[in-house]
Amino acid sequence: MEIRTRTLGQVNVVEIIGEIDGSTAPAIQEKILPLADKPGSKLLLDMGGVTFMASAGLRLQLLMYRKIVGKGGKVVLVNIPPNLAATMEATGFLDLLPHRDSVEDGVAALG
C-alpha cells in the first residue's frame, strides 16, 4: 500500500495505491486525518489505485467525511474503480460522499 499526497491550489490530494483493509486503514487514517484538521479544508481522495477495500475502508471514509464536514470543509472522492463503486453504491456511501470521475472534476467540485 502506498499513499501519495500533493496540493493543487488549496486542495489536498491524497492518492491511495493498493488495498484498504484492517491492516492498512490505520496508516491511511494517520496520513489523511491531519489534512482535515484545519477548518474549511478541502480534500480530494483519489481512489484510482485501490485494488480492494474492506469495511475498514468504508469506516475510514465515513470518519474522514465527518471530520472534514464538521469543520466546515469539503471532501470529494475521484476515480473510484467499478468494483469499489458497486460496493459503495450498495451500502449507500455514494449517496453520502461526493464523488467525481477525475481529479480535474473533483478539484472543480471543491471550488
N, C-alpha and C positions, 0 to 999 in steps of 0.2 A: 504494500500500500504506500502511495506517495501523495503528499499534499503540497500543492504549489500555490503560493499567494502572490498577488500583484495588485497594483492600484491603477484604475483607469479613471482619471479625473478624481471625483470624490467617492468612487465606488470601489470597495474592497472585493476583489475577485478571488475566489477560492476554487481551485480545480482539484478534484479527488480522482486518483487513478488506482484502481484495484477494488478490493472487496470491502464493504462496510458490514461488520458483524460485531458480535460481543467483544471480540479481542481487539478490533481496530477502532471502534467507536470512541473509546476514551481518548485516544491520541488525536482523533479528529476534533473532538469536543474541546480539548485543550488548546488546539490551534485556532478554532473558529470563534469560540465564545469571547475571548478578549477583543476581537474585532467588533463585537456587538455592545461593548461597554459604553461607548460614547453615545449620548443622546443624539438622535437623528441620524445614526449611522446607516449606511447603505451597503448591503451585502449581496453579491451575486454568487451563487453556488453552481459551478459548472459540473454537471453530473455525467458528461460525455464519456469519461474514462472509467466509470463504475461498472464493474462486471457482475457484481452480485450485491444485494442489500438485504440483510436480515431485519427483523423487527427492531433491533438496536439502532439501525439507521433511521427508521421511522421515528423512533423516540428522540433521536438526536435532532432531526429536522423540526420536530414539534418544540423541543426545548429552545432551539435556536430562534425559531419564529416568535415564540412567546417573549423571549428576552429582548429581541430587537424591536418588535412592535410595542412592547411595554415601555420602551424608552423613546418612543416616537420615531423609530427608524423604519426602514423598508428592507425587504428581502425578496429575491426572486431566484427561482431555480431555472437552469437552462440545460439544453442538450440532454434531456432525460431519455435514456435508451428505452426502446419499446417494451422490453421485458420488465423494467422497473416501472414504467408508466402504467402498465396493466395492473400491477400490484397497488400502486399508489391510487389509481382510479377506483379499484375495488374497495379500498379502505377509506376512501373519501379525502385523502390527502391532496389530490389535485384540485378538489373544490376549495380547500383551505389555503393552500400555498400558491402564491402567484408563480406562474411559470411561462416561459417563452421558448422558442425554438433555437435561438442563437444568442451568443454573447452580446452581439450588437443590439438585438431586440431587447435583451434583458437590461442592458445599460440604458437604453431609451426609456424603458418602462420605469426605471428607478428615477429618471429625470435628473 
